[in-house]
Amino acid sequence: MTTRIGITGAAGRMGRTLIEAISQVDSLTLTAAIEHPENSLRGADSGELSGFGKNGIAVVGSLAEVIADIDVLIDFSVPDATMANLILCSEADVAMVIGTTGFTSEQQSDIDSAAVKNPICKASNFSTGVNLCFKLLDMAARVLGDDVDIEVSEAHHRHKIDAPSGTALSMGQVVADALGRDLDKVAVYGREGQTGARARETIGFATVRAGDIVGDHTVTFAADGERVEITHKASSRMAFARGAVRAAGWLVKKDAGLYDMQDVLGL
């Protein structure tokens, strides 16, 4: 049986890549492409927008118009839009793959509550390589322990609106958890002026926003005389899209609950 997929932000960079990725999987079918109701591309053929030919699925202006046509919604948008879509999906028993980042603690609590009723897969990054890095970071932090200084650096394109990236924060959280630290208490977001000597327990974050960088992340474990760096560099959004599409096909077979990409990959 073919799984019916809907995507938000169909006319955007990630949306177009998701449409292409779905077309490459025989067991999945794009049945809904959603955009903001005021988007000038509403009504356009979504396959044509993605550059690989017409698919007969026109871009619509609201999820409500097509909610009955989908089994899973893939949502890479902004927090407020995702939360509105969460309500509709919950009411219609539609599973969700959430790649949006930047949620407040209250919004995250609402996602947790919705997962009691419906299956939801939420991840800061759906790349297989990044999720492998999460495992490597846990291992490195446990081996190197408190004998190293830890810094997280990331770079993205000029259009990204949140900083640090959700992936960078997840990497910091993995390291903090492995070391038994509270990230909220030890994180340092940028430095300026006479900051004094670095406290060993802190985890630093540095952010670059420039050009068309898809996504670069590096975690540095620096000791006296040596350092270990774990780096992931994305050269195409297809890495994220394929992971999200893989998650959608996996999620539709699951019971209600909140999952992440680590669950999808069996890590």
GIMO-V250767 format. One line per field, one symbol per residue. psi: psi as a letter, one per 20 degrees, with the letter a starting at -180 (. if undefined). A space follows every 50 residues. Layout:
BEGIN
psi->???
END
This chain:
BEGIN
psi->pppppqqrlhirghghhggghhiiohiqppipoqrphjpijpiqphhhhi jjqqijoqprjqhhhjhijqhppooncqgggghghggghghjlpqpoojq rkqrhghhhhggghihhqppopqipjpggghhhgghggggghghcjjqpp ppqqprriipiqqrqhgghgghggggghjkqohhhiponqqqbnirqpph iqoqpqppoqckpgopppppoproirqppoqpppiqihggghgggghghg hijqrqrorahhggik.
END
